[in-house]
Amino acid sequence: MDRIEDVESYIKEKLGSDWNQLQHNWQEYKEGEISRGEFVKAALKKVGKRFLGIFINTS
C-alpha cells in the first residue's frame, strides 16, 4: 500500500462494487481510528483474496 500514491482511488478502481463493503473501514483508517493492519484484516474478511490480489505485483 505504501508504494501507491492514491490508495483510495486505486482500491476503488480495482475492487469496483466491492469497494462499498470497505468504505466505512477505510474512513476509520484514514481518521486514525483503526490501524492499517486492522483495515487489512477487515478487508480480507469482507472481500477475501480479491483484496490481497490487487496489491500483488504492483510497482
Predicted model as a PDB file, atoms N, CA, C, CB and O in Angstrom, pLDDT in the B-factor column:
MODEL        1                                                                  
ATOM      1  N   MET A   1       0.814  -1.190   0.000  1.00 65.00           N  
ATOM      2  CA  MET A   1       0.000   0.000   0.000  1.00 65.00           C  
ATOM      3  C   MET A   1       0.863   1.261   0.000  1.00 65.00           C  
ATOM      4  CB  MET A   1      -0.929  -0.006   1.197  1.00 65.00           C  
ATOM      5  O   MET A   1       0.442   2.300  -0.508  1.00 65.00           O  
ATOM      6  N   ASP A   2       2.053   1.176   0.559  1.00 64.00           N  
ATOM      7  CA  ASP A   2       2.914   2.355   0.644  1.00 64.00           C  
ATOM      8  C   ASP A   2       3.410   2.824  -0.718  1.00 64.00           C  
ATOM      9  CB  ASP A   2       4.094   2.062   1.532  1.00 64.00           C  
ATOM     10  O   ASP A   2       3.708   4.006  -0.892  1.00 64.00           O  
ATOM     11  N   ARG A   3       3.501   1.925  -1.671  1.00 69.00           N  
ATOM     12  CA  ARG A   3       4.054   2.268  -2.987  1.00 69.00           C  
ATOM     13  C   ARG A   3       3.036   2.942  -3.904  1.00 69.00           C  
ATOM     14  CB  ARG A   3       4.586   1.024  -3.660  1.00 69.00           C  
ATOM     15  O   ARG A   3       3.397   3.419  -4.979  1.00 69.00           O  
ATOM     16  N   ILE A   4       1.781   2.985  -3.494  1.00 74.00           N  
ATOM     17  CA  ILE A   4       0.719   3.531  -4.337  1.00 74.00           C  
ATOM     18  C   ILE A   4       0.386   4.941  -3.849  1.00 74.00           C  
ATOM     19  CB  ILE A   4      -0.552   2.614  -4.313  1.00 74.00           C  
ATOM     20  O   ILE A   4       0.123   5.155  -2.666  1.00 74.00           O  
ATOM     21  N   GLU A   5       0.403   5.893  -4.776  1.00 78.00           N  
ATOM     22  CA  GLU A   5       0.198   7.300  -4.417  1.00 78.00           C  
ATOM     23  C   GLU A   5      -1.199   7.561  -3.857  1.00 78.00           C  
ATOM     24  CB  GLU A   5       0.433   8.183  -5.629  1.00 78.00           C  
ATOM     25  O   GLU A   5      -1.323   8.066  -2.742  1.00 78.00           O  
ATOM     26  N   ASP A   6      -2.238   7.234  -4.595  1.00 86.00           N  
ATOM     27  CA  ASP A   6      -3.619   7.461  -4.166  1.00 86.00           C  
ATOM     28  C   ASP A   6      -4.270   6.103  -3.919  1.00 86.00           C  
ATOM     29  CB  ASP A   6      -4.423   8.288  -5.236  1.00 86.00           C  
ATOM     30  O   ASP A   6      -4.914   5.541  -4.805  1.00 86.00           O  
ATOM     31  N   VAL A   7      -4.098   5.594  -2.727  1.00 87.00           N  
ATOM     32  CA  VAL A   7      -4.553   4.244  -2.390  1.00 87.00           C  
ATOM     33  C   VAL A   7      -6.064   4.127  -2.521  1.00 87.00           C  
ATOM     34  CB  VAL A   7      -4.120   3.871  -0.970  1.00 87.00           C  
ATOM     35  O   VAL A   7      -6.568   3.129  -3.036  1.00 87.00           O  
ATOM     36  N   GLU A   8      -6.778   5.124  -2.066  1.00 89.00           N  
ATOM     37  CA  GLU A   8      -8.237   5.063  -2.106  1.00 89.00           C  
ATOM     38  C   GLU A   8      -8.743   4.893  -3.540  1.00 89.00           C  
ATOM     39  CB  GLU A   8      -8.839   6.327  -1.481  1.00 89.00           C  
ATOM     40  O   GLU A   8      -9.571   4.019  -3.795  1.00 89.00           O  
ATOM     41  N   SER A   9      -8.269   5.701  -4.465  1.00 91.00           N  
ATOM     42  CA  SER A   9      -8.685   5.588  -5.869  1.00 91.00           C  
ATOM     43  C   SER A   9      -8.275   4.245  -6.451  1.00 91.00           C  
ATOM     44  CB  SER A   9      -8.083   6.727  -6.704  1.00 91.00           C  
ATOM     45  O   SER A   9      -9.026   3.628  -7.207  1.00 91.00           O  
ATOM     46  N   TYR A  10      -7.082   3.799  -6.094  1.00 89.00           N  
ATOM     47  CA  TYR A  10      -6.584   2.516  -6.598  1.00 89.00           C  
ATOM     48  C   TYR A  10      -7.497   1.371  -6.140  1.00 89.00           C  
ATOM     49  CB  TYR A  10      -5.130   2.272  -6.117  1.00 89.00           C  
ATOM     50  O   TYR A  10      -7.866   0.508  -6.937  1.00 89.00           O  
ATOM     51  N   ILE A  11      -7.855   1.371  -4.857  1.00 90.00           N  
ATOM     52  CA  ILE A  11      -8.721   0.314  -4.336  1.00 90.00           C  
ATOM     53  C   ILE A  11     -10.090   0.379  -5.010  1.00 90.00           C  
ATOM     54  CB  ILE A  11      -8.868   0.433  -2.798  1.00 90.00           C  
ATOM     55  O   ILE A  11     -10.637  -0.649  -5.409  1.00 90.00           O  
ATOM     56  N   LYS A  12     -10.642   1.583  -5.138  1.00 92.00           N  
ATOM     57  CA  LYS A  12     -11.948   1.742  -5.794  1.00 92.00           C  
ATOM     58  C   LYS A  12     -11.919   1.184  -7.209  1.00 92.00           C  
ATOM     59  CB  LYS A  12     -12.361   3.221  -5.824  1.00 92.00           C  
ATOM     60  O   LYS A  12     -12.825   0.459  -7.623  1.00 92.00           O  
ATOM     61  N   GLU A  13     -10.867   1.531  -7.946  1.00 91.00           N  
ATOM     62  CA  GLU A  13     -10.740   1.091  -9.340  1.00 91.00           C  
ATOM     63  C   GLU A  13     -10.632  -0.429  -9.424  1.00 91.00           C  
ATOM     64  CB  GLU A  13      -9.514   1.745 -10.001  1.00 91.00           C  
ATOM     65  O   GLU A  13     -11.289  -1.053 -10.257  1.00 91.00           O  
ATOM     66  N   LYS A  14      -9.817  -1.018  -8.578  1.00 90.00           N  
ATOM     67  CA  LYS A  14      -9.556  -2.460  -8.662  1.00 90.00           C  
ATOM     68  C   LYS A  14     -10.699  -3.305  -8.115  1.00 90.00           C  
ATOM     69  CB  LYS A  14      -8.289  -2.795  -7.914  1.00 90.00           C  
ATOM     70  O   LYS A  14     -10.939  -4.404  -8.615  1.00 90.00           O  
ATOM     71  N   LEU A  15     -11.410  -2.817  -7.101  1.00 91.00           N  
ATOM     72  CA  LEU A  15     -12.451  -3.626  -6.474  1.00 91.00           C  
ATOM     73  C   LEU A  15     -13.850  -3.354  -7.023  1.00 91.00           C  
ATOM     74  CB  LEU A  15     -12.445  -3.390  -4.997  1.00 91.00           C  
ATOM     75  O   LEU A  15     -14.755  -4.166  -6.834  1.00 91.00           O  
ATOM     76  N   GLY A  16     -14.031  -2.254  -7.680  1.00 92.00           N  
ATOM     77  CA  GLY A  16     -15.348  -1.939  -8.227  1.00 92.00           C  
ATOM     78  C   GLY A  16     -16.402  -1.886  -7.141  1.00 92.00           C  
ATOM     79  O   GLY A  16     -16.242  -1.169  -6.154  1.00 92.00           O  
ATOM     80  N   SER A  17     -17.475  -2.634  -7.312  1.00 92.00           N  
ATOM     81  CA  SER A  17     -18.595  -2.587  -6.366  1.00 92.00           C  
ATOM     82  C   SER A  17     -18.223  -3.153  -4.991  1.00 92.00           C  
ATOM     83  CB  SER A  17     -19.783  -3.356  -6.931  1.00 92.00           C  
ATOM     84  O   SER A  17     -18.894  -2.845  -4.006  1.00 92.00           O  
ATOM     85  N   ASP A  18     -17.177  -3.966  -4.903  1.00 92.00           N  
ATOM     86  CA  ASP A  18     -16.741  -4.479  -3.602  1.00 92.00           C  
ATOM     87  C   ASP A  18     -16.217  -3.357  -2.713  1.00 92.00           C  
ATOM     88  CB  ASP A  18     -15.659  -5.548  -3.785  1.00 92.00           C  
ATOM     89  O   ASP A  18     -16.140  -3.520  -1.496  1.00 92.00           O  
ATOM     90  N   TRP A  19     -15.858  -2.227  -3.302  1.00 94.00           N  
ATOM     91  CA  TRP A  19     -15.378  -1.083  -2.528  1.00 94.00           C  
ATOM     92  C   TRP A  19     -16.432  -0.656  -1.505  1.00 94.00           C  
ATOM     93  CB  TRP A  19     -15.025   0.097  -3.464  1.00 94.00           C  
ATOM     94  O   TRP A  19     -16.094  -0.223  -0.403  1.00 94.00           O  
ATOM     95  N   ASN A  20     -17.713  -0.779  -1.877  1.00 94.00           N  
ATOM     96  CA  ASN A  20     -18.790  -0.366  -0.978  1.00 94.00           C  
ATOM     97  C   ASN A  20     -18.702  -1.068   0.373  1.00 94.00           C  
ATOM     98  CB  ASN A  20     -20.141  -0.646  -1.618  1.00 94.00           C  
ATOM     99  O   ASN A  20     -19.075  -0.493   1.396  1.00 94.00           O  
ATOM    100  N   GLN A  21     -18.217  -2.292   0.383  1.00 94.00           N  
ATOM    101  CA  GLN A  21     -18.102  -3.056   1.622  1.00 94.00           C  
ATOM    102  C   GLN A  21     -16.983  -2.527   2.517  1.00 94.00           C  
ATOM    103  CB  GLN A  21     -17.861  -4.524   1.308  1.00 94.00           C  
ATOM    104  O   GLN A  21     -16.970  -2.796   3.718  1.00 94.00           O  
ATOM    105  N   LEU A  22     -16.050  -1.780   1.938  1.00 94.00           N  
ATOM    106  CA  LEU A  22     -14.877  -1.332   2.683  1.00 94.00           C  
ATOM    107  C   LEU A  22     -14.886   0.152   3.035  1.00 94.00           C  
ATOM    108  CB  LEU A  22     -13.653  -1.637   1.900  1.00 94.00           C  
ATOM    109  O   LEU A  22     -14.029   0.605   3.793  1.00 94.00           O  
ATOM    110  N   GLN A  23     -15.819   0.906   2.510  1.00 95.00           N  
ATOM    111  CA  GLN A  23     -15.813   2.355   2.694  1.00 95.00           C  
ATOM    112  C   GLN A  23     -15.762   2.768   4.157  1.00 95.00           C  
ATOM    113  CB  GLN A  23     -17.028   2.955   2.050  1.00 95.00           C  
ATOM    114  O   GLN A  23     -14.980   3.646   4.524  1.00 95.00           O  
ATOM    115  N   HIS A  24     -16.570   2.158   4.985  1.00 96.00           N  
ATOM    116  CA  HIS A  24     -16.609   2.519   6.401  1.00 96.00           C  
ATOM    117  C   HIS A  24     -15.261   2.240   7.069  1.00 96.00           C  
ATOM    118  CB  HIS A  24     -17.731   1.746   7.122  1.00 96.00           C  
ATOM    119  O   HIS A  24     -14.747   3.070   7.818  1.00 96.00           O  
ATOM    120  N   ASN A  25     -14.697   1.068   6.791  1.00 95.00           N  
ATOM    121  CA  ASN A  25     -13.398   0.712   7.374  1.00 95.00           C  
ATOM    122  C   ASN A  25     -12.299   1.637   6.869  1.00 95.00           C  
ATOM    123  CB  ASN A  25     -13.045  -0.746   7.048  1.00 95.00           C  
ATOM    124  O   ASN A  25     -11.404   2.002   7.632  1.00 95.00           O  
ATOM    125  N   TRP A  26     -12.350   2.019   5.608  1.00 94.00           N  
ATOM    126  CA  TRP A  26     -11.344   2.920   5.056  1.00 94.00           C  
ATOM    127  C   TRP A  26     -11.420   4.278   5.756  1.00 94.00           C  
ATOM    128  CB  TRP A  26     -11.536   3.083   3.527  1.00 94.00           C  
ATOM    129  O   TRP A  26     -10.391   4.869   6.085  1.00 94.00           O  
ATOM    130  N   GLN A  27     -12.620   4.762   5.980  1.00 96.00           N  
ATOM    131  CA  GLN A  27     -12.792   6.042   6.659  1.00 96.00           C  
ATOM    132  C   GLN A  27     -12.215   5.971   8.071  1.00 96.00           C  
ATOM    133  CB  GLN A  27     -14.281   6.438   6.704  1.00 96.00           C  
ATOM    134  O   GLN A  27     -11.556   6.907   8.523  1.00 96.00           O  
ATOM    135  N   GLU A  28     -12.465   4.862   8.765  1.00 97.00           N  
ATOM    136  CA  GLU A  28     -11.904   4.676  10.109  1.00 97.00           C  
ATOM    137  C   GLU A  28     -10.383   4.681  10.061  1.00 97.00           C  
ATOM    138  CB  GLU A  28     -12.410   3.361  10.732  1.00 97.00           C  
ATOM    139  O   GLU A  28      -9.737   5.262  10.932  1.00 97.00           O  
ATOM    140  N   TYR A  29      -9.811   4.044   9.059  1.00 94.00           N  
ATOM    141  CA  TYR A  29      -8.357   4.009   8.905  1.00 94.00           C  
ATOM    142  C   TYR A  29      -7.807   5.415   8.655  1.00 94.00           C  
ATOM    143  CB  TYR A  29      -7.959   3.067   7.749  1.00 94.00           C  
ATOM    144  O   TYR A  29      -6.828   5.820   9.282  1.00 94.00           O  
ATOM    145  N   LYS A  30      -8.431   6.153   7.747  1.00 92.00           N  
ATOM    146  CA  LYS A  30      -7.967   7.496   7.423  1.00 92.00           C  
ATOM    147  C   LYS A  30      -8.046   8.432   8.629  1.00 92.00           C  
ATOM    148  CB  LYS A  30      -8.782   8.064   6.272  1.00 92.00           C  
ATOM    149  O   LYS A  30      -7.210   9.323   8.782  1.00 92.00           O  
ATOM    150  N   GLU A  31      -9.034   8.232   9.470  1.00 95.00           N  
ATOM    151  CA  GLU A  31      -9.210   9.086  10.643  1.00 95.00           C  
ATOM    152  C   GLU A  31      -8.376   8.617  11.835  1.00 95.00           C  
ATOM    153  CB  GLU A  31     -10.673   9.131  11.032  1.00 95.00           C  
ATOM    154  O   GLU A  31      -8.393   9.245  12.894  1.00 95.00           O  
ATOM    155  N   GLY A  32      -7.649   7.516  11.659  1.00 96.00           N  
ATOM    156  CA  GLY A  32      -6.779   7.023  12.716  1.00 96.00           C  
ATOM    157  C   GLY A  32      -7.483   6.211  13.789  1.00 96.00           C  
ATOM    158  O   GLY A  32      -6.909   5.937  14.843  1.00 96.00           O  
ATOM    159  N   GLU A  33      -8.725   5.825  13.527  1.00 97.00           N  
ATOM    160  CA  GLU A  33      -9.483   5.052  14.499  1.00 97.00           C  
ATOM    161  C   GLU A  33      -9.043   3.591  14.524  1.00 97.00           C  
ATOM    162  CB  GLU A  33     -10.968   5.141  14.195  1.00 97.00           C  
ATOM    163  O   GLU A  33      -9.143   2.922  15.553  1.00 97.00           O  
ATOM    164  N   ILE A  34      -8.557   3.103  13.386  1.00 96.00           N  
ATOM    165  CA  ILE A  34      -8.029   1.742  13.312  1.00 96.00           C  
ATOM    166  C   ILE A  34      -6.678   1.783  12.604  1.00 96.00           C  
ATOM    167  CB  ILE A  34      -9.022   0.786  12.569  1.00 96.00           C  
ATOM    168  O   ILE A  34      -6.389   2.715  11.853  1.00 96.00           O  
ATOM    169  N   SER A  35      -5.865   0.777  12.847  1.00 95.00           N  
ATOM    170  CA  SER A  35      -4.543   0.712  12.214  1.00 95.00           C  
ATOM    171  C   SER A  35      -4.661   0.158  10.799  1.00 95.00           C  
ATOM    172  CB  SER A  35      -3.578  -0.159  13.052  1.00 95.00           C  
ATOM    173  O   SER A  35      -5.711  -0.334  10.386  1.00 95.00           O  
ATOM    174  N   ARG A  36      -3.553   0.255  10.070  1.00 91.00           N  
ATOM    175  CA  ARG A  36      -3.537  -0.312   8.715  1.00 91.00           C  
ATOM    176  C   ARG A  36      -3.773  -1.822   8.788  1.00 91.00           C  
ATOM    177  CB  ARG A  36      -2.185  -0.003   7.997  1.00 91.00           C  
ATOM    178  O   ARG A  36      -4.494  -2.382   7.962  1.00 91.00           O  
ATOM    179  N   GLY A  37      -3.169  -2.469   9.767  1.00 93.00           N  
ATOM    180  CA  GLY A  37      -3.358  -3.910   9.931  1.00 93.00           C  
ATOM    181  C   GLY A  37      -4.805  -4.285  10.175  1.00 93.00           C  
ATOM    182  O   GLY A  37      -5.301  -5.273   9.634  1.00 93.00           O  
ATOM    183  N   GLU A  38      -5.480  -3.490  10.994  1.00 95.00           N  
ATOM    184  CA  GLU A  38      -6.901  -3.745  11.256  1.00 95.00           C  
ATOM    185  C   GLU A  38      -7.729  -3.527  10.002  1.00 95.00           C  
ATOM    186  CB  GLU A  38      -7.413  -2.842  12.388  1.00 95.00           C  
ATOM    187  O   GLU A  38      -8.681  -4.263   9.746  1.00 95.00           O  
ATOM    188  N   PHE A  39      -7.367  -2.511   9.213  1.00 93.00           N  
ATOM    189  CA  PHE A  39      -8.074  -2.282   7.956  1.00 93.00           C  
ATOM    190  C   PHE A  39      -7.895  -3.464   7.008  1.00 93.00           C  
ATOM    191  CB  PHE A  39      -7.581  -0.992   7.292  1.00 93.00           C  
ATOM    192  O   PHE A  39      -8.853  -3.932   6.393  1.00 93.00           O  
ATOM    193  N   VAL A  40      -6.656  -3.939   6.899  1.00 91.00           N  
ATOM    194  CA  VAL A  40      -6.378  -5.072   6.004  1.00 91.00           C  
ATOM    195  C   VAL A  40      -7.141  -6.308   6.466  1.00 91.00           C  
ATOM    196  CB  VAL A  40      -4.857  -5.370   5.950  1.00 91.00           C  
ATOM    197  O   VAL A  40      -7.715  -7.018   5.639  1.00 91.00           O  
ATOM    198  N   LYS A  41      -7.159  -6.575   7.753  1.00 94.00           N  
ATOM    199  CA  LYS A  41      -7.907  -7.730   8.276  1.00 94.00           C  
ATOM    200  C   LYS A  41      -9.385  -7.626   7.930  1.00 94.00           C  
ATOM    201  CB  LYS A  41      -7.733  -7.841   9.802  1.00 94.00           C  
ATOM    202  O   LYS A  41      -9.999  -8.601   7.497  1.00 94.00           O  
ATOM    203  N   ALA A  42      -9.953  -6.441   8.122  1.00 94.00           N  
ATOM    204  CA  ALA A  42     -11.372  -6.234   7.799  1.00 94.00           C  
ATOM    205  C   ALA A  42     -11.618  -6.431   6.312  1.00 94.00           C  
ATOM    206  CB  ALA A  42     -11.829  -4.826   8.228  1.00 94.00           C  
ATOM    207  O   ALA A  42     -12.606  -7.051   5.918  1.00 94.00           O  
ATOM    208  N   ALA A  43     -10.714  -5.901   5.479  1.00 94.00           N  
ATOM    209  CA  ALA A  43     -10.864  -6.030   4.025  1.00 94.00           C  
ATOM    210  C   ALA A  43     -10.774  -7.494   3.601  1.00 94.00           C  
ATOM    211  CB  ALA A  43      -9.790  -5.198   3.294  1.00 94.00           C  
ATOM    212  O   ALA A  43     -11.555  -7.945   2.763  1.00 94.00           O  
ATOM    213  N   LEU A  44      -9.836  -8.230   4.169  1.00 93.00           N  
ATOM    214  CA  LEU A  44      -9.703  -9.641   3.821  1.00 93.00           C  
ATOM    215  C   LEU A  44     -10.935 -10.422   4.257  1.00 93.00           C  
ATOM    216  CB  LEU A  44      -8.446 -10.237   4.462  1.00 93.00           C  
ATOM    217  O   LEU A  44     -11.375 -11.337   3.561  1.00 93.00           O  
ATOM    218  N   LYS A  45     -11.481 -10.066   5.391  1.00 94.00           N  
ATOM    219  CA  LYS A  45     -12.679 -10.753   5.880  1.00 94.00           C  
ATOM    220  C   LYS A  45     -13.883 -10.472   4.980  1.00 94.00           C  
ATOM    221  CB  LYS A  45     -12.990 -10.324   7.324  1.00 94.00           C  
ATOM    222  O   LYS A  45     -14.679 -11.367   4.696  1.00 94.00           O  
ATOM    223  N   LYS A  46     -14.005  -9.222   4.535  1.00 94.00           N  
ATOM    224  CA  LYS A  46     -15.166  -8.829   3.740  1.00 94.00           C  
ATOM    225  C   LYS A  46     -15.034  -9.174   2.261  1.00 94.00           C  
ATOM    226  CB  LYS A  46     -15.400  -7.358   3.886  1.00 94.00           C  
ATOM    227  O   LYS A  46     -16.002  -9.611   1.639  1.00 94.00           O  
ATOM    228  N   VAL A  47     -13.851  -8.981   1.697  1.00 93.00           N  
ATOM    229  CA  VAL A  47     -13.670  -9.144   0.251  1.00 93.00           C  
ATOM    230  C   VAL A  47     -12.846 -10.389  -0.079  1.00 93.00           C  
ATOM    231  CB  VAL A  47     -12.994  -7.904  -0.338  1.00 93.00           C  
ATOM    232  O   VAL A  47     -12.930 -10.917  -1.188  1.00 93.00           O  
ATOM    233  N   GLY A  48     -12.062 -10.849   0.873  1.00 89.00           N  
ATOM    234  CA  GLY A  48     -11.284 -12.059   0.680  1.00 89.00           C  
ATOM    235  C   GLY A  48     -10.015 -11.829  -0.110  1.00 89.00           C  
ATOM    236  O   GLY A  48      -9.442 -10.740  -0.107  1.00 89.00           O  
ATOM    237  N   LYS A  49      -9.596 -12.872  -0.780  1.00 86.00           N  
ATOM    238  CA  LYS A  49      -8.328 -12.851  -1.505  1.00 86.00           C  
ATOM    239  C   LYS A  49      -8.313 -11.829  -2.634  1.00 86.00           C  
ATOM    240  CB  LYS A  49      -8.034 -14.220  -2.063  1.00 86.00           C  
ATOM    241  O   LYS A  49      -7.247 -11.418  -3.091  1.00 86.00           O  
ATOM    242  N   ARG A  50      -9.468 -11.431  -3.070  1.00 87.00           N  
ATOM    243  CA  ARG A  50      -9.526 -10.418  -4.129  1.00 87.00           C  
ATOM    244  C   ARG A  50      -8.850  -9.130  -3.675  1.00 87.00           C  
ATOM    245  CB  ARG A  50     -10.988 -10.137  -4.534  1.00 87.00           C  
ATOM    246  O   ARG A  50      -8.196  -8.457  -4.472  1.00 87.00           O  
ATOM    247  N   PHE A  51      -9.003  -8.784  -2.400  1.00 88.00           N  
ATOM    248  CA  PHE A  51      -8.356  -7.581  -1.862  1.00 88.00           C  
ATOM    249  C   PHE A  51      -6.848  -7.741  -1.878  1.00 88.00           C  
ATOM    250  CB  PHE A  51      -8.842  -7.289  -0.430  1.00 88.00           C  
ATOM    251  O   PHE A  51      -6.131  -6.841  -2.317  1.00 88.00           O  
ATOM    252  N   LEU A  52      -6.371  -8.853  -1.415  1.00 84.00           N  
ATOM    253  CA  LEU A  52      -4.931  -9.103  -1.386  1.00 84.00           C  
ATOM    254  C   LEU A  52      -4.350  -9.097  -2.805  1.00 84.00           C  
ATOM    255  CB  LEU A  52      -4.634 -10.447  -0.693  1.00 84.00           C  
ATOM    256  O   LEU A  52      -3.250  -8.590  -3.024  1.00 84.00           O  
ATOM    257  N   GLY A  53      -5.073  -9.650  -3.744  1.00 85.00           N  
ATOM    258  CA  GLY A  53      -4.621  -9.749  -5.120  1.00 85.00           C  
ATOM    259  C   GLY A  53      -4.388  -8.423  -5.808  1.00 85.00           C  
ATOM    260  O   GLY A  53      -3.594  -8.348  -6.746  1.00 85.00           O  
ATOM    261  N   ILE A  54      -5.060  -7.375  -5.364  1.00 85.00           N  
ATOM    262  CA  ILE A  54      -4.858  -6.082  -6.035  1.00 85.00           C  
ATOM    263  C   ILE A  54      -3.535  -5.446  -5.675  1.00 85.00           C  
ATOM    264  CB  ILE A  54      -5.978  -5.131  -5.688  1.00 85.00           C  
ATOM    265  O   ILE A  54      -3.107  -4.507  -6.346  1.00 85.00           O  
ATOM    266  N   PHE A  55      -2.864  -5.936  -4.620  1.00 74.00           N  
ATOM    267  CA  PHE A  55      -1.586  -5.374  -4.203  1.00 74.00           C  
ATOM    268  C   PHE A  55      -0.392  -6.226  -4.605  1.00 74.00           C  
ATOM    269  CB  PHE A  55      -1.582  -5.186  -2.723  1.00 74.00           C  
ATOM    270  O   PHE A  55       0.750  -5.808  -4.416  1.00 74.00           O  
ATOM    271  N   ILE A  56      -0.628  -7.394  -5.149  1.00 75.00           N  
ATOM    272  CA  ILE A  56       0.452  -8.251  -5.599  1.00 75.00           C  
ATOM    273  C   ILE A  56       0.906  -7.799  -6.976  1.00 75.00           C  
ATOM    274  CB  ILE A  56       0.014  -9.731  -5.622  1.00 75.00           C  
ATOM    275  O   ILE A  56       0.085  -7.514  -7.847  1.00 75.00           O  
ATOM    276  N   ASN A  57       2.225  -7.735  -7.169  1.00 59.00           N  
ATOM    277  CA  ASN A  57       2.830  -7.346  -8.434  1.00 59.00           C  
ATOM    278  C   ASN A  57       2.544  -5.917  -8.846  1.00 59.00           C  
ATOM    279  CB  ASN A  57       2.368  -8.253  -9.499  1.00 59.00           C  
ATOM    280  O   ASN A  57       2.477  -5.616 -10.038  1.00 59.00           O  
ATOM    281  N   THR A  58       2.373  -5.026  -7.867  1.00 51.00           N  
ATOM    282  CA  THR A  58       2.229  -3.610  -8.210  1.00 51.00           C  
ATOM    283  C   THR A  58       3.581  -2.950  -7.986  1.00 51.00           C  
ATOM    284  CB  THR A  58       1.100  -2.911  -7.356  1.00 51.00           C  
ATOM    285  O   THR A  58       4.252  -3.211  -6.988  1.00 51.00           O  
ATOM    286  N   SER A  59       3.967  -2.109  -8.906  1.00 47.00           N  
ATOM    287  CA  SER A  59       5.232  -1.405  -8.729  1.00 47.00           C  
ATOM    288  C   SER A  59       5.131   0.006  -9.204  1.00 47.00           C  
ATOM    289  CB  SER A  59       6.344  -2.109  -9.452  1.00 47.00           C  
ATOM    290  O   SER A  59       6.107   0.752  -9.132  1.00 47.00           O  
TER     291      SER A  59                                                      
ENDMDL                                                                          
END                                                                             
